Amino acid sequence: MKTVVILGMGDSRVKCPYDKGYEIWGVNNVYRLKGVEYVNKLFLAHKQVYYPDGEPYFDWERMNNLNVDILNIHKVKGLKSRIYPYKRISKKYNTNYFSNCICYMLAYALDKGYERILIYGVDMIYGSEYTEEKGGVEYWIGRAQGMGVEVEICADSFLLKTIDLKPYGFEYKLKDIDPHGYYKVKDGKLVLKEIVES
């Protein structure tokens, strides 16, 4: 079965099955993160962006030295990449609903005829990933499943899960909906705890 792994930057990336010999497609700077052994293809949807201190987020030279196929929706000076076939793919699937780079990766896998897609590191648990990007990724997973493609999602991901991990209308306990402890109850409402990065 023609299989590809789509590898995001979330914590579940460390569970990626490198030992199975699957093709691994990574996003952005995933190749630099702990637990990532390699990628066969890299997808970007960015020109250069900068940290608050002015340092560039992407190291084009280091990416070039990976010697992997790089696809970007932008032409970037100094980066050896191909342009992602956005116009053709959006026309083929009759949509321009791409809420993040993972959506581009899923659509590309469908376009290339993959029969099985494994998803790791696309956790979509909090912040803008959950509120702004999750829906687009779930849309493309639905498209894949509707085409008969087998999609396996790492259990740590919040993809295809409701906020309470149960169908609408069922009762829940906080630990049921938030096994990682990202939320708390304040004034009778569920609120996101402040995320502290180490």
WOWO-V965764 format. One record per residue. N is the residue number from 1. RES is the residue in one small letter. D_CENTER is the distance of its C-alpha to the mean C-alpha in Angstrom with 1 decimal. Layout:
BEGIN
((N/RES/D_CENTER) (N/RES/D_CENTER))
END
This chain:
BEGIN
((1/m/22.0) (2/k/19.8) (3/t/16.5) (4/v/13.3) (5/v/10.6) (6/i/7.0) (7/l/6.4) (8/g/4.2) (9/m/7.1) (10/g/7.9) (11/d/11.3) (12/s/10.8) (13/r/10.0) (14/v/13.8) (15/k/14.2) (16/c/12.9) (17/p/16.0) (18/y/17.2) (19/d/20.7) (20/k/20.2) (21/g/20.2) (22/y/17.1) (23/e/15.6) (24/i/12.5) (25/w/10.1) (26/g/8.5) (27/v/7.0) (28/n/9.8) (29/n/11.9) (30/v/10.2) (31/y/13.4) (32/r/15.5) (33/l/14.3) (34/k/16.5) (35/g/16.0) (36/v/14.3) (37/e/17.0) (38/y/16.1) (39/v/13.9) (40/n/15.6) (41/k/13.8) (42/l/11.9) (43/f/10.3) (44/l/11.2) (45/a/12.1) (46/h/14.6) (47/k/18.2) (48/q/19.2) (49/v/18.6) (50/y/20.7) (51/y/21.0) (52/p/23.8) (53/d/26.2) (54/g/25.8) (55/e/24.0) (56/p/21.4) (57/y/17.8) (58/f/17.4) (59/d/20.0) (60/w/20.6) (61/e/23.3) (62/r/21.4) (63/m/18.6) (64/n/21.6) (65/n/23.0) (66/l/20.1) (67/n/21.7) (68/v/18.6) (69/d/17.8) (70/i/15.9) (71/l/14.9) (72/n/14.9) (73/i/15.9) (74/h/18.5) (75/k/21.4) (76/v/21.6) (77/k/25.0) (78/g/24.9) (79/l/21.6) (80/k/22.2) (81/s/19.6) (82/r/19.8) (83/i/19.1) (84/y/16.4) (85/p/18.5) (86/y/17.4) (87/k/20.9) (88/r/21.5) (89/i/18.3) (90/s/18.5) (91/k/22.2) (92/k/21.7) (93/y/19.5) (94/n/21.5) (95/t/18.8) (96/n/17.3) (97/y/14.7) (98/f/11.6) (99/s/10.3) (100/n/7.6) (101/c/6.7) (102/i/4.1) (103/c/7.5) (104/y/9.5) (105/m/8.2) (106/l/9.1) (107/a/12.2) (108/y/13.2) (109/a/13.1) (110/l/15.3) (111/d/17.4) (112/k/18.1) (113/g/19.2) (114/y/17.0) (115/e/18.5) (116/r/16.0) (117/i/12.2) (118/l/11.1) (119/i/7.7) (120/y/7.8) (121/g/6.5) (122/v/4.1) (123/d/7.5) (124/m/8.0) (125/i/11.6) (126/y/13.3) (127/g/14.1) (128/s/12.6) (129/e/9.1) (130/y/11.4) (131/t/14.0) (132/e/12.7) (133/e/9.1) (134/k/9.0) (135/g/11.7) (136/g/10.4) (137/v/7.5) (138/e/10.6) (139/y/12.8) (140/w/11.4) (141/i/11.4) (142/g/14.9) (143/r/15.8) (144/a/15.0) (145/q/17.0) (146/g/19.7) (147/m/20.1) (148/g/20.7) (149/v/17.6) (150/e/17.0) (151/v/13.5) (152/e/13.2) (153/i/10.8) (154/c/11.5) (155/a/14.2) (156/d/13.0) (157/s/10.1) (158/f/11.5) (159/l/10.0) (160/l/13.2) (161/k/15.3) (162/t/17.7) (163/i/18.5) (164/d/21.4) (165/l/19.9) (166/k/22.8) (167/p/23.9) (168/y/25.2) (169/g/28.7) (170/f/28.6) (171/e/29.6) (172/y/27.5) (173/k/27.9) (174/l/25.7) (175/k/24.8) (176/d/23.7) (177/i/21.0) (178/d/20.1) (179/p/20.5) (180/h/18.9) (181/g/21.5) (182/y/19.4) (183/y/21.9) (184/k/25.7) (185/v/28.4) (186/k/30.3) (187/d/33.2) (188/g/32.2) (189/k/28.7) (190/l/25.3) (191/v/23.9) (192/l/21.0) (193/k/22.6) (194/e/22.5) (195/i/19.7) (196/v/21.4) (197/e/19.6) (198/s/21.5))
END
